[in-house]
Amino acid sequence: MVLQTNEYDISYFDGAKATLRHNAGYSNYERWIRDGGENSLGEFWKDKAKELFDTYSLNGKKVLELGCAKGFIVEDLREMGVDCYGLDVSSYAIGEATDIVKPFLTIADAKTGLSKYKDNEFDIVFSLRFLECFEDVELTELITEINRISKFQFHLVDESGNETYYIIKSLDEWIKYNFSKETVIYSNQRDSSLVK
């Protein structure tokens, strides 16, 4: 069973600062400093944004991140010149975003919130460990909406993890959903991706 929308609160994102309600989230969701090697920008989310920028040629594109949390990647991509926006169900997470990026973030449940966007409004829609947060019965309609608003999409999924709170599937299972032909689904658990 996945988490309910009201469970993506301080206890999910910053469990160390609140009473732990479940074992599904983070103790501190922050800008993690790291030594990522010679080409690292010195921080996990900045490195991830740069990786996405380079891999998917985001320069000059209008982009939407689903499940943007505190907006770290949206902010970093905007600093790189990408016209990037974010959507997340958590008012707590978006409330923790910097004032610089907040105007570009929307608090909404993706199951209903995507209806406000026009057909093909975004060159690219992407998510990182977001699809696992929905029950099977919700995914078909959600994916139809993602297909409608995007020209291209990519999604990072986990093929293993906490099955108490997330819907864990293999890449082969994910690709069976009704994603448009312009979709890349990839996994941290292996060096491969599936393209429809």
C-alpha positions in Angstrom: 0.0 0.0 0.0 1.4 3.4 -1.0 1.4 6.4 1.3 -1.6 8.8 1.4 -1.0 12.3 0.1 -1.1 13.8 3.7 1.8 11.5 4.7 4.3 13.4 2.5 4.9 15.9 5.3 7.8 16.8 7.6 8.0 13.2 8.9 8.5 12.0 5.4 11.1 14.5 4.2 12.8 15.4 7.5 12.0 12.6 9.9 14.8 13.6 12.3 13.0 16.8 13.0 9.6 15.3 13.7 7.7 12.4 15.2 8.3 9.4 12.8 5.0 8.3 11.4 6.3 5.7 9.0 9.6 4.2 7.7 9.2 5.3 4.1 11.1 8.6 3.8 14.2 10.5 4.7 15.8 11.6 8.0 16.9 14.8 6.3 16.1 15.7 2.7 18.7 18.4 2.0 21.4 19.5 -0.3 23.9 16.7 0.4 27.5 17.7 0.0 29.7 15.1 -1.6 32.9 14.5 -3.4 31.6 13.1 -6.7 35.0 13.1 -8.4 36.7 15.4 -10.9 33.6 16.6 -12.6 31.5 17.0 -9.5 29.9 20.3 -8.6 30.3 19.2 -4.9 26.7 18.5 -4.1 24.4 15.6 -4.9 21.5 17.5 -6.4 23.6 19.8 -8.5 25.4 16.8 -9.9 22.1 15.1 -10.7 20.8 18.2 -12.4 24.0 18.4 -14.5 23.7 14.8 -15.4 20.1 15.2 -16.6 21.0 18.4 -18.4 23.7 16.7 -20.4 22.0 13.3 -20.9 18.7 14.7 -22.1 19.9 17.9 -23.8 17.7 20.1 -21.7 19.1 23.4 -22.9 16.3 25.6 -24.3 13.6 23.2 -23.3 10.5 23.7 -21.2 10.6 21.0 -18.6 8.4 19.6 -15.7 9.7 17.5 -12.8 7.0 15.4 -11.2 7.6 14.8 -7.5 10.0 17.7 -7.2 10.0 17.7 -3.4 11.9 20.8 -2.2 12.7 21.9 -5.8 16.4 21.3 -5.7 16.7 20.0 -9.2 14.3 22.5 -10.6 16.3 25.3 -9.1 19.6 23.9 -10.3 18.3 23.4 -13.9 16.9 26.9 -13.9 20.3 28.2 -12.9 21.6 26.3 -16.0 19.1 28.2 -18.2 16.4 25.5 -18.4 12.7 26.7 -18.3 12.0 24.2 -15.6 9.0 23.7 -13.3 8.1 21.3 -10.5 5.0 19.7 -9.1 4.6 17.9 -5.8 1.8 16.8 -3.5 3.6 18.0 -0.4 2.9 21.5 0.8 5.6 20.9 3.4 8.3 20.1 0.8 7.5 23.0 -1.4 7.2 25.3 1.6 10.9 24.4 2.3 12.0 25.4 -1.2 14.0 28.6 -1.6 12.2 31.8 -2.4 14.1 31.8 -5.8 12.4 28.6 -7.0 9.0 28.7 -5.2 7.3 30.6 -8.0 8.0 27.7 -10.4 6.7 25.0 -8.1 3.1 23.8 -7.8 1.5 22.0 -4.9 -0.9 19.4 -6.5 -1.6 15.8 -6.6 -0.4 14.6 -10.0 -3.5 12.4 -10.4 -5.6 15.5 -10.8 -3.1 18.4 -11.1 -1.8 17.6 -14.6 -5.2 18.5 -16.1 -4.3 22.2 -15.9 -1.5 21.8 -18.4 -2.1 22.0 -22.2 -1.4 19.2 -24.7 2.3 18.9 -25.4 3.0 21.9 -23.1 6.3 20.5 -22.0 9.2 19.4 -24.2 10.2 17.0 -21.4 8.5 15.7 -18.3 10.6 13.6 -15.9 10.4 12.0 -12.6 12.9 10.4 -10.2 11.4 7.6 -8.0 7.9 9.0 -8.4 5.9 6.4 -10.3 6.4 3.9 -7.4 4.2 6.1 -5.2 1.0 5.2 -7.1 -1.2 2.1 -7.0 -1.7 0.1 -10.2 -5.2 1.4 -10.6 -4.0 5.0 -10.6 -1.1 4.6 -13.0 -3.1 4.1 -16.2 -4.8 7.5 -16.0 -1.7 9.2 -14.6 0.5 8.0 -17.5 -2.2 9.0 -20.0 -2.0 12.5 -18.6 1.8 12.5 -18.6 1.7 11.4 -22.3 -0.7 14.2 -23.1 1.3 17.1 -21.7 4.8 15.9 -22.8 6.6 15.6 -26.1 9.2 13.4 -24.4 9.5 11.8 -21.0 12.0 9.9 -18.8 11.5 8.3 -15.4 13.9 6.8 -12.9 12.4 3.8 -11.1 13.6 1.5 -8.4 13.5 -2.2 -9.1 14.0 -3.1 -5.4 13.1 -1.3 -2.2 10.6 -0.9 0.5 7.5 -2.7 -0.8 5.5 -1.7 2.2 5.2 1.9 0.9 6.1 1.7 -2.8 5.0 -0.3 -5.8 8.3 -2.0 -6.8 8.5 -3.4 -10.4 11.1 -4.4 -12.9 11.9 -2.3 -15.9 10.2 -5.0 -18.0 7.0 -4.5 -15.9 7.1 -0.7 -16.2 7.4 -0.7 -19.9 4.1 -2.6 -20.2 2.2 0.5 -19.1 0.7 2.8 -21.7 3.7 5.2 -21.9 4.0 7.1 -25.2 6.6 6.0 -27.7 8.8 9.0 -26.6 9.7 7.6 -23.2 12.8 6.4 -21.4 12.5 4.4 -18.2 15.7 3.6 -16.4 16.8 2.1 -13.1 19.6 2.7 -10.6 19.8 -1.0 -10.0 21.3 -1.8 -13.4 23.0 0.1 -16.3 20.2 -0.2 -18.8 17.1 1.6 -19.8 14.0 0.7 -21.8 12.8 3.0 -24.6 9.4 2.8 -26.0 
